[in-house]
Amino acid sequence: MINGFVVIDKPAGITSHDVVSRVRRILGTRKVGHTGTLDPFATGVLPVAVNDGTKVIPFLDEGCKCYEALMRLGVTTDTLDMTGTILSESDPSCITREQLLACLCDFTGPLCQIPPMYSAIKQNGQPLYKLARQGLEVERQARDVEILSIELLSFDLPHAAIRVVCSRGTYIRTLADDIGRQLGCGSALQELRRTASGPFRIEDALTLMELEAAAEAGRVESVILSPLQSIAHLIEIPLTSTGAEGLRFGRAPTWDATLQKTPVVCTEEAVVRLTFEGNLAAVARLVPGRADDAVIALKRVFL
């Protein structure tokens, strides 16, 4: 059985759910899900979990994401991108490269963002985009996000391309709209491409056609990132055969059932990977014990 993640280079014009449906058909399995939804007009990295990969999703480190965005200055829309209805237009020819660079500096660091109405965030059980399609606008709670860096890639009015490295939960459409507001000319996203999401990179991504070709050639396993690899940010603790066997009965291993030379000492809880013969066996917590040694507590068993 195929287990893990396949990184899809999502094309424009389809939803993230559409990608999941295509992967289900290509791989012939129902247990498929994605992380980090991309808007239909956006392209790039969409991590798709397959079978046991879906169980690993809560433990992924996707805190840092990278996008390349093309902004169109001098226009605002209801969706904050060029797929929406134009609300206003102005002449951005007075904006200089230096002005834009200074503006981008103001948006680097911790920010408070108000999510767009056209988003999947739910309010009272209703997705905001459904309310927006009814012509309704409701008050949204601001979110704390962080822009780690913004790089100006090109400046050719009315367009400006930027590369953004940001925290999870950042809306690049909102960022583009806020930049346009500060410049005084308005701005909307014309193109958006995600090039990284945590450990998943565009260099490792496949188009849906490439995944289909790999499946037909019987080499899907060569393009799958294993559950163990996908959470490589966690400390690895290898188990003995006795420790692995105990997991099958729901027993958390003691330190003598691991291959650690010495027990791990910790002053606060930490999440770790338990492995057996190079495969992910479980995800566990290290809990500070009464003595110096931590106690291993199971979170999710994969054997």
C-alpha positions in Angstrom: 0.0 0.0 0.0 1.2 3.5 -0.9 1.6 5.7 2.2 2.9 9.2 2.6 2.7 12.5 0.6 2.8 13.4 -3.0 3.6 17.1 -3.7 1.3 18.2 -6.6 2.1 21.3 -8.7 -1.5 22.5 -8.7 -2.7 24.1 -12.0 -4.8 27.2 -12.2 -8.5 26.9 -12.7 -9.3 24.0 -10.4 -9.9 23.7 -6.6 -7.7 21.9 -4.1 -10.6 19.4 -3.7 -10.5 18.8 -7.4 -6.8 17.8 -7.1 -7.6 15.3 -4.3 -10.3 13.7 -6.5 -7.9 13.4 -9.4 -5.2 11.8 -7.1 -7.8 9.4 -5.8 -8.6 8.2 -9.3 -4.9 8.0 -10.4 -3.8 6.0 -7.3 -6.9 4.0 -6.9 -7.4 4.8 -3.2 -10.1 6.7 -1.3 -7.9 7.7 1.7 -6.5 11.0 0.3 -6.5 14.5 1.7 -4.6 17.8 1.2 -3.1 20.4 3.5 -2.9 24.1 2.9 -5.8 25.0 0.5 -4.9 27.0 -2.6 -7.4 29.3 -4.3 -8.6 28.0 -7.7 -6.6 30.7 -9.6 -3.4 29.9 -7.6 -0.8 27.4 -8.6 2.1 25.5 -7.0 2.8 23.4 -4.0 -0.2 21.4 -2.7 0.8 18.5 -0.4 -1.5 15.6 -0.8 -1.6 12.9 1.9 -2.2 9.3 0.8 -3.4 6.5 3.2 -1.3 6.7 6.4 0.0 10.1 5.3 -3.4 11.5 6.4 -2.6 10.4 10.0 0.6 12.5 10.0 -1.1 15.8 8.9 -1.6 17.0 12.5 2.2 16.7 13.2 3.5 18.4 10.0 5.5 21.6 10.4 4.0 23.9 7.7 4.6 27.0 9.7 6.6 28.7 7.0 5.4 29.2 3.4 6.8 30.8 0.3 4.8 32.5 -2.5 5.5 34.3 -5.7 2.8 36.8 -6.5 2.1 39.1 -9.4 0.2 42.2 -8.2 -1.7 44.5 -10.6 -1.5 48.1 -9.2 -4.3 50.6 -9.8 -7.3 48.3 -9.3 -9.3 46.8 -6.5 -11.8 43.9 -6.6 -14.3 42.3 -4.3 -12.2 39.1 -4.2 -8.9 40.9 -3.9 -7.7 39.2 -7.0 -8.4 39.6 -10.7 -11.0 36.8 -10.8 -13.5 39.1 -9.0 -15.6 42.1 -9.9 -13.6 45.4 -10.3 -14.6 47.9 -7.6 -12.2 50.8 -8.6 -9.5 51.7 -11.0 -6.9 54.4 -11.0 -3.7 55.3 -12.8 -0.7 53.9 -10.9 1.9 55.6 -13.2 2.9 57.9 -10.3 4.2 55.0 -8.2 7.9 54.6 -8.3 10.0 51.5 -7.6 11.5 53.3 -4.6 8.0 54.0 -3.2 7.0 50.4 -3.6 10.2 49.1 -1.9 9.7 51.4 1.0 6.1 50.2 1.3 7.1 46.6 1.3 9.5 47.2 4.2 6.5 48.4 6.2 4.8 45.0 5.7 7.7 43.0 6.9 7.5 41.5 10.4 4.4 40.7 12.6 1.1 41.9 11.1 -2.5 41.8 12.0 -4.6 40.7 9.0 -8.3 40.7 8.5 -9.2 37.6 6.4 -11.0 38.4 3.1 -14.7 37.7 2.7 -13.9 35.4 -0.1 -12.3 32.7 2.0 -13.1 29.3 3.4 -13.1 30.5 7.1 -16.4 29.6 8.7 -18.5 32.0 10.8 -21.4 30.5 12.7 -20.9 27.3 10.6 -21.1 29.2 7.3 -18.0 29.7 5.0 -17.4 33.4 4.4 -17.3 33.0 0.7 -20.9 31.8 0.6 -22.0 34.9 2.5 -19.9 37.0 0.1 -21.6 35.5 -2.9 -24.9 36.6 -1.3 -23.6 40.2 -1.2 -23.1 40.1 2.5 -20.1 41.3 4.4 -19.7 40.4 8.1 -17.2 41.5 10.7 -14.1 39.2 10.8 -11.7 38.7 13.6 -8.2 39.9 12.8 -5.4 37.3 12.8 -1.8 37.7 13.9 0.6 36.6 11.1 4.2 37.3 10.3 5.9 38.3 7.0 9.4 37.0 7.3 10.6 38.6 4.1 9.3 40.3 0.9 11.5 40.6 -2.2 10.6 42.7 -5.2 11.2 40.4 -8.2 10.1 42.8 -11.0 8.5 46.2 -11.4 6.8 47.0 -14.7 3.7 49.1 -14.2 0.9 48.3 -13.7 2.4 45.0 -12.5 4.8 44.2 -9.7 6.0 40.7 -8.8 7.0 39.9 -5.2 8.3 36.8 -3.4 6.9 36.4 0.1 8.1 34.2 2.9 5.4 34.1 5.6 3.8 32.3 8.5 0.9 29.9 8.1 -2.5 31.6 7.8 -1.2 34.6 5.9 -3.5 35.7 3.0 -1.4 37.0 0.1 -4.5 38.5 -1.4 -5.0 40.6 1.7 -1.4 41.6 1.7 -1.6 42.8 -1.9 -4.8 44.7 -1.1 -3.1 46.3 2.0 -0.1 47.3 -0.1 -2.3 48.9 -2.7 -4.1 50.9 0.0 -0.9 52.2 1.5 0.4 53.2 -1.9 -2.9 55.0 -2.5 -3.6 53.4 -5.9 -5.2 50.0 -5.0 -3.9 46.6 -5.9 -5.2 43.1 -6.6 -3.5 39.7 -7.2 -3.2 38.7 -10.8 -1.2 35.5 -10.3 -0.2 33.5 -7.2 2.2 30.6 -7.0 3.2 28.7 -3.8 6.8 27.5 -4.0 7.1 26.0 -0.6 5.0 24.8 2.3 7.0 23.6 5.3 9.1 20.6 4.1 7.3 20.4 0.7 9.1 22.2 -2.1 8.2 23.0 -5.7 11.4 21.2 -6.9 9.8 18.0 -5.7 6.3 18.7 -7.1 4.6 16.7 -9.9 1.9 17.8 -12.2 -1.2 15.6 -12.3 -0.1 14.3 -15.7 3.3 13.4 -14.3 1.7 11.6 -11.4 -0.5 9.7 -13.8 2.5 8.7 -15.9 4.4 7.5 -12.8 1.3 5.4 -11.8 1.1 3.8 -15.2 4.8 3.0 -15.1 4.5 1.5 -11.6 6.9 3.9 -10.0 4.6 5.9 -7.7 6.6 4.9 -4.6 9.6 6.7 -6.0 7.8 10.0 -5.9 6.2 9.6 -2.5 7.5 11.3 0.6 7.2 8.8 3.4 5.4 9.6 6.6 8.7 9.4 8.4 10.4 11.9 6.0 7.4 14.3 6.2 7.9 14.9 9.9 11.7 15.0 9.9 11.7 18.1 12.1 10.8 15.8 15.1 13.4 14.0 17.1 13.7 10.4 16.1 13.8 7.6 18.8 14.4 4.1 17.3 12.8 1.2 19.0 13.9 -2.4 19.7 11.7 -5.2 18.5 10.3 -5.5 22.0 9.3 -1.8 22.0 7.7 -2.1 18.5 5.8 -5.1 19.5 4.5 -3.3 22.6 3.0 -0.6 20.4 0.8 -3.1 18.7 -0.9 -3.5 22.1 -1.0 0.2 22.9 1.9 0.0 25.3 4.2 3.1 25.4 7.9 2.0 25.4 10.2 2.5 28.3 13.7 3.7 27.6 15.1 0.1 27.7 12.9 -0.7 24.8 14.6 1.9 22.6 18.0 2.1 20.9 18.9 5.3 22.7 22.2 5.1 24.5 20.9 7.3 27.2 17.3 8.5 28.0 16.3 11.9 26.8 16.1 14.6 29.4 13.6 17.4 29.0 12.1 20.2 31.1 9.0 20.6 29.0 6.9 18.4 26.7 8.1 17.6 23.2 6.7 15.6 20.3 9.0 12.9 18.8 9.0 10.2 16.2 9.3 6.5 17.3 10.7 4.4 14.5 11.4 0.7 13.9 13.7 -0.6 11.2 13.6 2.8 9.4 9.8 3.2 9.3 7.5 5.4 11.4 6.1 3.4 14.2 4.4 6.1 16.3 4.3 9.8 17.2 4.7 10.3 21.0 5.2 13.0 23.6 8.1 13.2 25.9 6.8 14.2 29.3 9.1 15.4 32.1 9.2 12.8 34.8 9.8 12.9 38.5 13.4 12.0 37.9 15.5 13.5 35.1 14.4 11.1 32.5 11.4 11.9 30.3 8.4 9.6 30.1 7.2 8.5 26.7 3.5 8.9 26.1 1.9 7.7 22.9 -0.1 10.1 20.6 -0.6 8.1 17.4 0.5 4.6 16.5 1.2 3.6 12.9 2.1 -0.1 13.2 
